[in-house]
């Protein structure tokens, strides 16, 4: 079920109605587990077994880790957990990739590994990382193991973030399972505001850009340099609005149920450096790679040269996490190189030289947009053809300038307003508070999901604004519900 489809909205309303019934807390948790299973089964019921296999393995491994004080035993069980998760992920996502690359090498010997027809399970990259971090945290004694297998299965299968994140850690989610589950007026107001924001990003901006962007990336040699540049910019806007839109809708849905999920995007295209970009883009993945890969590799504790190597390895593996393709490896390598170069620049120059903010912002944005080309292109040859065509006039195809102009006219002011509101959250100016009160709205902060604009639902004005917003989405958005880009990962 796609969040922007009527089918999901009916499913969500039905789930919230059941959770609103005054049932015992334990029963509501089981209702949530069943609802999550129904949601996942709508994609492919056969992989429910895989989802529960991951849950059982990691629940059992964590219990065995916590039950022992012997480091060797604890290390053995955490190794079982990590290896099993990576084996599952490796088989379903990377087997054919390695076969395609190894078979030409083995051709001289006559050995040919079979290519298998493997359907990638929805969300496998997200829920394996989420579950694997749980056993690692128990091994590090950062959290206590979950006492109930059903509670742990609810954490792993929680449907708002199951398919494409945010990557929620057990240390954030499990303590919330003692909360009262179910919608309240405040939860619905905050959740609906976030959900509508994500829906706007998805159907009004991302889905509208999808068709022309796909058309250009499918045959880059047929388009002019201007069209290729516009398509690259269009895809940068599309993937941001698509993925951050999903995150907003996931966080909003969870809030309606009664849970807080971590912030996943913080206006990344406003970043003034590549390091700042990765503090703002896919924040839960960035934090996961930092805490479970970069720091264990040594981080910046083993000298400057080793730091650069660790950054590169982390981003190469981060690129490969997105998909089994050399294009993703290239994308990760480019970002790893940029992070290493930025760290070298900061260590060499220190605070003696500061680039103008506009220069840092423009160079970071340009680099990021160019890096999205191998991320989006189907093959390495398409990446080469696309980049070559951007600087050497080739085809005559055009990109619809009115589409990119309309989306930028929405995205740029929205970023400006977002930056202003983010500052206002800290300062709480009286004039803004009074202005929001006119629309029955307020700024809400949360230690897990940062801040959000809550539109009122208890007043006529607030309800009118929400209804008008939804009508505008329906009238100006794409009618066809397109899958989210990150569903393929």
C-alpha positions as CSV (number, residue, x, y, z in Angstrom):
1,X,0.0,0.0,0.0
2,X,1.4,3.4,-1.1
3,X,0.9,6.1,1.5
4,X,-0.5,8.5,-1.1
5,X,-3.2,6.0,-2.3
6,X,-6.8,5.8,-1.2
7,X,-6.3,2.2,-0.3
8,X,-3.8,3.2,2.4
9,X,-5.9,6.0,3.7
10,X,-8.8,3.6,4.2
11,X,-6.4,1.2,5.9
12,X,-5.1,3.9,8.2
13,X,-8.6,5.1,9.1
14,X,-9.7,1.6,9.9
15,X,-6.6,1.0,12.1
16,X,-7.1,4.3,14.0
17,X,-10.7,3.5,14.6
18,X,-9.9,0.1,16.1
19,X,-7.1,1.6,18.2
20,X,-9.6,4.3,19.5
21,X,-11.7,1.6,21.1
22,X,-11.1,1.4,24.9
23,X,-9.2,-2.0,24.9
24,X,-6.5,-3.2,27.2
25,X,-3.0,-1.9,26.3
26,X,-1.7,-5.4,25.6
27,X,-4.6,-6.0,23.1
28,X,-3.9,-2.7,21.3
29,X,-0.3,-3.7,20.9
30,X,-1.4,-7.0,19.3
31,X,-3.8,-5.1,17.1
32,X,-0.9,-2.9,15.9
33,X,1.1,-6.0,15.2
34,X,-1.7,-7.5,13.1
35,X,-2.2,-4.3,11.3
36,X,1.5,-4.1,10.4
37,X,1.3,-7.7,9.1
38,X,-1.7,-6.9,6.9
39,X,0.1,-3.8,5.6
40,X,3.2,-5.8,4.7
41,X,1.2,-8.7,3.3
42,X,-0.4,-6.3,0.8
43,X,3.0,-6.1,-0.8
44,X,3.8,-9.8,-0.8
45,X,2.4,-12.1,2.0
46,X,5.1,-14.7,1.3
47,X,7.8,-12.5,2.8
48,X,6.0,-12.2,6.1
49,X,7.9,-15.4,7.1
50,X,11.2,-13.6,6.4
51,X,10.2,-10.6,8.5
52,X,9.3,-12.8,11.4
53,X,12.5,-14.9,11.0
54,X,14.6,-11.7,11.4
55,X,12.5,-10.8,14.5
56,X,12.9,-14.3,16.1
57,X,16.6,-14.6,15.4
58,X,17.6,-11.2,16.7
59,X,15.2,-11.5,19.7
60,X,16.8,-14.8,20.7
61,X,20.3,-13.7,20.1
62,X,19.8,-10.5,22.2
63,X,18.4,-12.6,25.0
64,X,21.4,-14.9,24.9
65,X,23.8,-11.9,24.9
66,X,22.1,-10.4,27.9
67,X,22.1,-13.7,29.8
68,X,25.8,-14.1,29.7
69,X,28.7,-12.1,31.3
70,X,31.3,-14.0,29.3
71,X,32.6,-11.7,26.5
72,X,33.4,-14.6,24.2
73,X,29.8,-16.0,24.5
74,X,28.3,-12.5,24.0
75,X,30.5,-11.9,21.0
76,X,29.5,-15.2,19.5
77,X,25.8,-14.4,19.7
78,X,26.1,-10.9,18.3
79,X,28.1,-12.4,15.5
80,X,25.3,-14.8,14.8
81,X,22.9,-11.9,14.6
82,X,25.0,-9.7,12.4
83,X,25.9,-12.6,10.0
84,X,22.3,-13.8,9.7
85,X,21.0,-10.4,8.9
86,X,23.8,-9.7,6.4
87,X,23.3,-13.2,4.8
88,X,19.6,-12.5,4.3
89,X,20.3,-9.1,2.9
90,X,23.2,-10.4,0.8
91,X,21.2,-13.2,-0.8
92,X,18.1,-11.2,-1.7
93,X,19.8,-8.0,-2.7
94,X,23.3,-8.8,-3.9
95,X,23.5,-12.4,-5.1
96,X,22.8,-11.7,-8.7
97,X,25.0,-8.6,-8.6
98,X,28.1,-10.6,-7.5
99,X,27.2,-13.4,-10.0
100,X,27.1,-11.0,-12.9
101,X,30.5,-9.6,-11.9
102,X,32.2,-12.9,-11.1
103,X,31.0,-15.0,-14.0
104,X,33.2,-13.1,-16.6
105,X,36.2,-13.7,-14.3
106,X,35.5,-17.4,-14.0
107,X,34.7,-17.8,-17.7
108,X,38.2,-19.2,-18.5
109,X,37.6,-22.1,-16.1
110,X,34.2,-23.0,-17.5
111,X,32.6,-22.4,-14.1
112,X,29.4,-20.3,-14.3
113,X,27.3,-19.4,-11.2
114,X,23.6,-19.6,-11.8
115,X,21.6,-16.4,-12.0
116,X,18.5,-16.7,-9.9
117,X,15.1,-15.1,-10.2
118,X,15.0,-13.3,-6.8
119,X,12.3,-10.8,-5.9
120,X,13.6,-8.2,-3.5
121,X,11.5,-8.1,-0.4
122,X,10.0,-4.7,0.4
123,X,11.9,-2.8,3.0
124,X,14.6,-5.4,3.6
125,X,17.4,-2.9,3.8
126,X,15.6,-1.0,6.5
127,X,14.3,-3.7,8.7
128,X,17.5,-5.7,8.7
129,X,19.6,-2.6,9.7
130,X,17.0,-1.8,12.4
131,X,16.9,-5.2,13.9
132,X,20.7,-5.7,13.6
133,X,21.3,-2.5,15.6
134,X,19.2,-3.9,18.4
135,X,21.4,-6.8,19.1
136,X,24.5,-4.7,18.8
137,X,23.1,-2.2,21.3
138,X,22.3,-5.1,23.7
139,X,25.9,-6.4,23.2
140,X,27.3,-2.9,24.0
141,X,25.0,-2.8,27.1
142,X,23.4,0.4,25.9
143,X,19.9,-1.1,26.2
144,X,18.2,-3.9,28.0
145,X,16.7,-6.8,25.9
146,X,13.0,-6.7,25.1
147,X,11.1,-9.0,27.4
148,X,8.4,-9.9,24.9
149,X,8.8,-11.5,21.5
150,X,5.5,-10.0,20.5
151,X,6.6,-6.5,21.5
152,X,9.9,-7.0,19.6
153,X,8.0,-8.2,16.5
154,X,5.8,-5.1,16.8
155,X,8.9,-3.0,16.8
156,X,10.4,-4.7,13.7
157,X,7.1,-4.7,11.7
158,X,5.8,-1.3,12.7
159,X,4.1,-0.3,9.5
160,X,4.6,3.5,9.2
161,X,8.4,3.1,8.8
162,X,8.7,-0.6,7.8
163,X,9.2,-0.1,4.0
164,X,11.4,3.0,3.8
165,X,12.3,4.3,7.2
166,X,13.2,6.3,9.1
167,X,15.6,3.6,10.5
168,X,14.3,3.6,14.1
169,X,16.4,2.1,16.8
170,X,15.1,-0.1,19.6
171,X,16.4,2.4,22.2
172,X,14.0,5.0,20.8
173,X,10.9,2.8,20.0
174,X,10.8,0.1,22.8
175,X,10.5,2.6,25.7
176,X,7.5,4.1,24.0
177,X,5.6,0.8,24.0
178,X,4.4,1.6,27.6
179,X,2.5,4.6,26.2
180,X,-1.3,4.6,25.7
181,X,-1.9,3.6,22.1
182,X,-4.5,5.3,20.0
183,X,-5.5,8.6,18.5
184,X,-6.3,11.7,20.5
185,X,-7.2,15.2,19.3
186,X,-3.6,16.5,19.7
187,X,-2.0,13.4,18.1
188,X,-4.4,13.7,15.1
189,X,-3.6,17.4,14.7
190,X,0.1,16.9,14.8
191,X,0.1,13.7,12.7
192,X,-2.3,15.1,10.1
193,X,-0.3,18.2,9.6
194,X,2.9,16.2,9.0
195,X,1.0,13.7,6.8
196,X,-0.4,16.5,4.6
197,X,3.0,18.1,4.3
198,X,4.5,14.8,3.1
199,X,1.5,14.2,0.8
200,X,2.1,17.7,-0.7
201,X,5.7,16.9,-1.4
202,X,4.9,13.6,-2.9
203,X,1.9,14.1,-5.2
204,X,2.2,17.8,-6.0
205,X,6.0,18.0,-6.6
206,X,7.7,14.6,-6.8
207,X,5.1,12.7,-8.8
208,X,4.7,15.7,-11.2
209,X,8.5,15.6,-11.9
210,X,8.7,11.8,-12.3
211,X,7.5,11.5,-15.9
212,X,9.7,14.1,-17.6
213,X,12.7,13.1,-15.5
214,X,12.2,9.4,-16.3
215,X,11.9,10.3,-20.0
216,X,15.3,12.1,-20.1
217,X,17.2,9.5,-18.0
218,X,15.9,6.7,-20.2
219,X,17.5,8.2,-23.4
220,X,20.0,10.9,-22.4
221,X,21.7,11.0,-25.8
222,X,18.5,12.4,-27.4
223,X,18.4,15.6,-25.2
224,X,20.2,18.9,-25.3
225,X,22.7,20.0,-22.6
226,X,20.1,22.4,-21.2
227,X,17.5,19.6,-20.9
228,X,20.0,17.4,-19.2
229,X,20.8,20.0,-16.6
230,X,17.2,20.7,-16.0
231,X,16.5,16.9,-15.6
232,X,19.4,16.6,-13.1
233,X,17.9,19.5,-11.1
234,X,14.5,18.0,-11.5
235,X,15.6,14.7,-10.1
236,X,17.3,16.3,-7.2
237,X,14.0,18.0,-6.3
238,X,12.1,14.8,-7.0
239,X,14.1,12.5,-4.8
240,X,14.1,15.0,-1.9
241,X,10.4,15.6,-2.0
242,X,9.6,11.9,-2.6
243,X,11.8,10.6,0.2
244,X,11.3,13.4,2.7
245,X,7.6,13.3,1.9
246,X,7.5,9.6,2.8
247,X,9.4,10.3,6.0
248,X,6.9,13.1,6.9
249,X,4.0,10.8,6.2
250,X,5.6,8.0,8.2
251,X,6.3,10.2,11.2
252,X,2.8,11.7,11.0
253,X,1.1,8.3,10.8
254,X,3.1,7.1,13.9
255,X,2.1,10.3,15.8
256,X,-1.5,9.6,15.1
257,X,-1.0,6.1,16.6
258,X,0.9,7.4,19.6
259,X,4.6,7.0,18.8
260,X,7.4,9.4,18.0
261,X,9.8,8.6,15.2
262,X,13.2,10.4,14.7
263,X,13.6,13.2,12.2
264,X,15.0,12.1,8.9
265,X,15.4,15.3,6.9
266,X,16.3,18.8,7.8
267,X,16.3,20.9,4.6
268,X,19.5,19.3,3.2
269,X,19.7,21.5,0.2
270,X,20.3,24.4,2.5
271,X,23.6,22.8,3.6
272,X,26.7,24.9,3.2
273,X,29.1,21.9,3.1
274,X,29.0,18.3,2.2
275,X,29.5,17.4,5.9
276,X,26.5,19.6,6.8
277,X,24.5,17.9,3.9
278,X,25.0,14.5,5.5
279,X,23.8,15.8,8.9
280,X,20.6,16.8,7.2
281,X,19.9,14.1,4.5
282,X,18.6,10.7,5.5
283,X,19.7,11.5,9.0
284,X,18.8,8.1,10.5
285,X,20.9,6.2,7.9
286,X,23.8,8.7,8.4
287,X,23.7,8.1,12.2
288,X,23.5,4.3,11.7
289,X,26.5,4.3,9.4
290,X,28.4,6.5,11.8
291,X,27.6,4.5,15.0
292,X,27.8,1.0,13.5
293,X,30.4,1.3,10.8
294,X,32.5,4.5,10.8
295,X,33.2,4.5,14.6
296,X,33.9,0.7,14.8
297,X,36.3,1.1,11.9
298,X,38.2,3.6,14.0
299,X,36.5,6.8,13.1
300,X,38.9,9.7,13.4
301,X,40.8,8.2,16.4
302,X,43.6,6.5,14.4
303,X,45.2,9.4,12.5
304,X,44.3,11.6,9.6
305,X,45.0,9.0,6.8
306,X,43.0,6.3,8.5
307,X,40.1,8.8,9.0
308,X,39.9,9.4,5.2
309,X,40.0,5.7,4.5
310,X,37.2,5.1,7.1
311,X,35.1,7.9,5.5
312,X,35.6,6.4,2.1
313,X,34.8,2.8,3.2
314,X,31.7,4.0,5.1
315,X,30.3,5.9,2.1
316,X,31.2,3.1,-0.4
317,X,29.2,0.6,1.7
318,X,26.5,3.2,2.2
319,X,26.2,3.5,-1.6
320,X,26.1,-0.2,-2.0
321,X,23.4,-0.4,0.7
322,X,21.1,1.6,-1.7
323,X,21.4,-1.0,-4.4
324,X,23.4,-3.7,-6.2
325,X,24.9,-1.5,-8.9
326,X,28.3,0.1,-9.6
327,X,26.4,3.3,-10.1
328,X,25.6,3.3,-6.4
329,X,29.2,2.5,-5.5
330,X,30.3,5.4,-7.6
331,X,27.8,7.7,-5.9
332,X,29.0,6.5,-2.5
333,X,32.6,7.0,-3.6
334,X,32.0,10.5,-4.7
335,X,30.4,11.5,-1.4
336,X,33.2,9.7,0.5
337,X,35.8,11.6,-1.4
338,X,34.0,14.9,-0.8
339,X,33.7,14.2,2.9
340,X,37.4,13.3,3.1
341,X,38.4,16.4,1.1
342,X,36.2,18.6,3.4
343,X,37.8,17.2,6.5
344,X,41.3,17.7,5.1
345,X,40.4,21.3,4.2
346,X,39.1,22.0,7.7
347,X,42.1,20.4,9.4
348,X,44.6,22.2,7.0
349,X,43.0,25.6,7.1
350,X,41.2,25.6,10.4
351,X,39.4,28.8,11.2
352,X,41.9,31.0,9.4
353,X,40.0,31.0,6.1
354,X,36.2,31.0,5.8
355,X,34.5,30.7,2.4
356,X,31.5,33.0,1.9
357,X,28.3,31.2,2.9
358,X,26.9,31.5,-0.6
359,X,30.0,29.9,-2.1
360,X,29.8,26.9,0.2
361,X,26.1,26.5,-0.3
362,X,26.3,26.8,-4.1
363,X,29.3,24.4,-4.5
364,X,27.6,21.8,-2.2
365,X,24.3,22.0,-4.0
366,X,26.0,21.7,-7.4
367,X,28.1,18.7,-6.3
368,X,25.0,17.0,-4.8
369,X,22.9,17.5,-7.9
370,X,25.7,16.1,-10.1
371,X,26.1,13.1,-7.8
372,X,22.4,12.2,-8.2
373,X,23.1,11.4,-11.9
374,X,24.8,8.0,-11.2
375,X,22.3,7.4,-8.4
376,X,19.4,7.7,-10.9
377,X,20.9,6.3,-14.1
378,X,20.1,2.7,-14.9
379,X,23.6,1.8,-16.1
380,X,27.1,3.2,-15.9
381,X,27.0,3.9,-19.7
382,X,23.9,6.1,-19.1
383,X,25.8,8.0,-16.4
384,X,28.7,8.7,-18.8
385,X,26.4,9.6,-21.6
386,X,24.4,11.9,-19.4
387,X,27.4,13.8,-17.9
388,X,29.0,14.0,-21.3
389,X,25.9,15.5,-22.9
390,X,25.7,18.2,-20.1
391,X,28.9,19.7,-21.4
392,X,28.9,18.7,-25.1
393,X,25.8,19.7,-27.1
394,X,24.2,16.6,-28.5
395,X,20.5,15.8,-29.0
396,X,17.6,18.3,-29.4
397,X,15.1,17.0,-26.9
398,X,13.8,19.5,-24.4
399,X,12.7,19.4,-20.7
400,X,9.4,21.0,-19.8
401,X,10.6,24.3,-18.2
402,X,7.2,25.1,-16.8
403,X,7.3,21.9,-14.7
404,X,10.7,22.7,-13.2
405,X,9.7,26.4,-12.7
406,X,6.5,25.5,-10.9
407,X,8.3,23.0,-8.5
408,X,11.1,25.4,-7.7
409,X,8.5,28.1,-7.1
410,X,7.1,25.9,-4.4
411,X,10.3,24.3,-3.0
412,X,12.4,27.5,-2.6
413,X,9.9,29.6,-0.7
414,X,9.1,26.5,1.4
415,X,12.7,26.2,2.4
416,X,12.9,29.9,3.3
417,X,9.8,29.6,5.4
418,X,11.1,26.3,7.0
419,X,14.4,27.9,7.9
420,X,12.5,30.9,9.5
421,X,10.2,28.6,11.4
422,X,13.1,26.5,12.7
423,X,14.7,29.6,14.1
424,X,11.3,30.8,15.5
425,X,10.9,27.5,17.4
426,X,13.9,28.5,19.5
427,X,13.0,32.1,19.9
428,X,9.2,31.9,20.0
429,X,8.5,35.5,18.8
430,X,5.2,36.9,20.1
431,X,4.1,38.1,16.6
432,X,4.5,34.7,15.1
433,X,2.6,33.1,18.0
434,X,-0.3,35.5,17.4
435,X,-0.3,34.9,13.7
436,X,-0.4,31.2,14.1
437,X,-3.2,31.6,16.6
438,X,-5.4,33.2,13.9
439,X,-5.3,29.8,12.1
440,X,-5.6,27.8,15.3
441,X,-2.0,26.6,14.8
442,X,1.1,26.3,16.9
443,X,4.7,25.2,16.8
444,X,5.3,22.0,18.6
445,X,8.7,20.6,19.6
446,X,9.7,17.0,20.4
447,X,13.0,15.6,21.6
448,X,12.8,12.7,19.1
449,X,11.2,14.2,15.9
450,X,12.4,17.8,16.4
451,X,9.6,20.3,15.6
452,X,6.5,20.5,13.5
453,X,3.7,23.0,12.7
454,X,0.5,21.8,14.2
455,X,-2.7,22.9,12.5
456,X,-5.7,23.2,14.7
457,X,-8.6,20.7,14.4
458,X,-10.7,21.9,17.3
459,X,-11.7,25.2,15.8
460,X,-13.7,26.1,12.6
461,X,-10.7,28.1,11.2
462,X,-8.2,25.2,11.9
463,X,-10.5,22.6,10.4
464,X,-11.2,24.8,7.4
465,X,-7.4,25.3,6.7
466,X,-6.8,21.5,6.9
467,X,-9.7,20.8,4.6
468,X,-8.7,23.4,2.1
469,X,-5.1,22.1,2.1
470,X,-6.3,18.6,1.4
471,X,-8.6,19.8,-1.4
472,X,-5.7,21.8,-3.0
473,X,-3.6,18.6,-2.9
474,X,-6.3,16.6,-4.6
475,X,-6.8,19.3,-7.3
476,X,-3.2,20.0,-8.1
477,X,-1.5,16.7,-7.4
478,X,-1.0,13.7,-9.6
479,X,-4.0,11.4,-9.6
480,X,-1.9,8.2,-10.2
481,X,-0.2,7.0,-7.0
482,X,3.4,6.4,-7.9
483,X,5.6,4.1,-5.7
484,X,8.1,6.0,-3.5
485,X,11.6,5.9,-4.9
486,X,13.1,4.4,-1.8
487,X,10.8,1.4,-2.0
488,X,13.4,-0.2,-4.4
489,X,16.0,-0.1,-1.7
